[in-house]
Structure formats: C-alpha cells, structure tokens
Amino acid sequence: MKGRSGKKIYILLFLVFVAGIMENTVRERSHASILKEYTYEGEAFREQYLPVSLYNKIHQKKNFSEILTATMLNGKFFPEKISGEDEVYIKYKKEEFSVLQRFYEAIWADVKCFPIPASEIAYEDTFGEPRMYGGERIHEGTDLFGKVKTPGYYPVLSMTDGIVEKIGWLPLGGYRIGIRTPGGAYFYYAHLSSYEKDFVEGEPIHAGEIVGYMGNTGYGEKGTAGKFPVHLHLGIYIKTPHYKELSVNPYWVLKASEKNIRKYTY
C-alpha cells in the first residue's frame, strides 16, 4: 500500500511539474504573439513612439537596436520604461525579431544631428493627419517651422550619412532631396527654397552637411512657391516586402536628435 501511495505522489508531482511547464509555455507564447511576420508594416510600429528620456537610456547601451526592439515590444509599441528582455521573442520568433530589429536600427541608428542648426524651431506630431492637395491623403512626415519666415534663411542639414538617391522637383514636395542611409532608411527633405550645390544621384553625403535651405516650394509646376508658410517637411521611409516607401513618424526621431543641434553662422 505504501509503495502504491508513493507512486501516486510521484505521478502527481510529475503532472504538476508538466502542467507548470505547459502553463509557462502558453504564457510565453502569448507574450510573443504581439510579434508577427509583418509587424513593421503596422500602424503601431509606424508611430515610432519613444520618449526622449527613454531614448537617452537605451542609446547608452552597446546593443542599442536589440534593447530598443525588446522595449518597444514589451511596451506594446508605446513604452514607458526600458526593457532588455528579449529571450521570449528569440525563443519563439527569432527571425521575426531579427527583421524588426533591423528596421528599428535603420530608422534610429544613423541619426547624428537635428536637421536645422537653430534652437527656435517649432514642430508638432502631425503624422497621419489629413491633407487635401493632390487628393485625399495623410501627412507622412513632420513639418518644422522657424521664427524667421523668409525663404532661404535656415540651412537644412542631412541628419545622417548616406547617398543622394533623389534630387529635383516634385509637385507635392517642391525642391526636395532624398538620402538613403547606410541602414537602409530613406530621409526626405522637402519644400526647399534652393540647394546648397548641384547634387547628383549617387553622391555620398555626410551628417551635418548642408543640403539646401528651408523654403515654401511645391504644390504646382516647377518653381511654384508661396502657397503655404516657409517650413521643412521631413519624411522617413522604409522598404518592406509590400511597400517600396512606407512612411514612419519622424516626430520622435526629431525629439531625440534635438540634443545634437549643430551651430552654423548664417
């Protein structure tokens, strides 16, 4: 009788142990379920919400993009505290985590300075707001305004190293320049009054280099200006399996880069 009772206890303990493992597995899988194959195409990812105080803590880490990715996932893309716990994602969704990490790195890791060398620049988070010119659409960037309203007054700097991928006139963006960063993101500077020089596609460019001057060109045929206030429109885009140019919100990237405002005499 004692032998049978002992076996029953061992079996019961074993079942409890197995149940605990299964419960933990279910909990881990549920936690990892926020990460899907195309998470980087979702609206939450595109918002790029990252308070400056949190960015500053993460930016000090050697494995910046890994911690940033885990922090975003653990905070359901609206994090309020740093988190380096990525084991669950690596365990169950290693490839998805790796891809998402590359996209975060592309957007954030190459940024070295604020695009205007002035401290009196104002901008708001208007990403996704409706716009009407050229048909109904959404605002795919951030508009930066200076105290001085004169076209050509403020220099516009490249925020990153990179390659000039596009240059010239667009009806929507006026005189614009698009720079592909080493990490693969596309930084788009629009409504320039003029360029600093005759850039050519494929030309290398360095962070802090003047690309042009803030203006109000666009919304018409080549040379159209004055249809809206002087400002810089900054857009950030990534290439994904379903989008050649998928916009992400530059607002939080700009907030984080304010500590790196260059000084120029102009």
Stockholm file with secondary structure:
# STOCKHOLM 1.0

chainA/1-266         MKGRSGKKIYILLFLVFVAGIMENTVRERSHASILKEYTYEGEAFREQYLPVSLYNKIHQKKNFSEILTATMLNGKFFPEKISGEDEVYIKYKKEEFSVLQRFYEAIWADVKCFPIPASEIAYEDTFGEPRMYGGERIHEGTDLFGKVKTPGYYPVLSMTDGIVEKIGWLPLGGYRIGIRTPGGAYFYYAHLSSYEKDFVEGEPIHAGEIVGYMGNTGYGEKGTAGKFPVHLHLGIYIKTPHYKELSVNPYWVLKASEKNIRKYTY
#=GR chainA/1-266 SS CHHHHHHHHHHHHHHHHHHHHHHHHHHHHHHHTTCCTTGGGSHHHHHCCCCHHHHHHHHTSTTHHHHHHHHHHHTTTSCSSCCCCCHHHHHHCHHHHHHHHHHHHHHHTTCCSCSSSCSCCEECCCTTCEECTTSSEECCSEEEECSCCCTTCSEEECSSCEEEEEEEEETTTEEEEEEECTTSCEEEEEEEEEESSCCCTTCEECTTCEEEEEBCBCSSSTTCBCSSCSBEEEEEEECCSSCSSEEECCHHHHHHHGGGCCCCCC
#=GC SS_cons         CHHHHHHHHHHHHHHHHHHHHHHHHHHHHHHHTTCCTTGGGSHHHHHCCCCHHHHHHHHTSTTHHHHHHHHHHHTTTSCSSCCCCCHHHHHHCHHHHHHHHHHHHHHHTTCCSCSSSCSCCEECCCTTCEECTTSSEECCSEEEECSCCCTTCSEEECSSCEEEEEEEEETTTEEEEEEECTTSCEEEEEEEEEESSCCCTTCEECTTCEEEEEBCBCSSSTTCBCSSCSBEEEEEEECCSSCSSEEECCHHHHHHHGGGCCCCCC
//
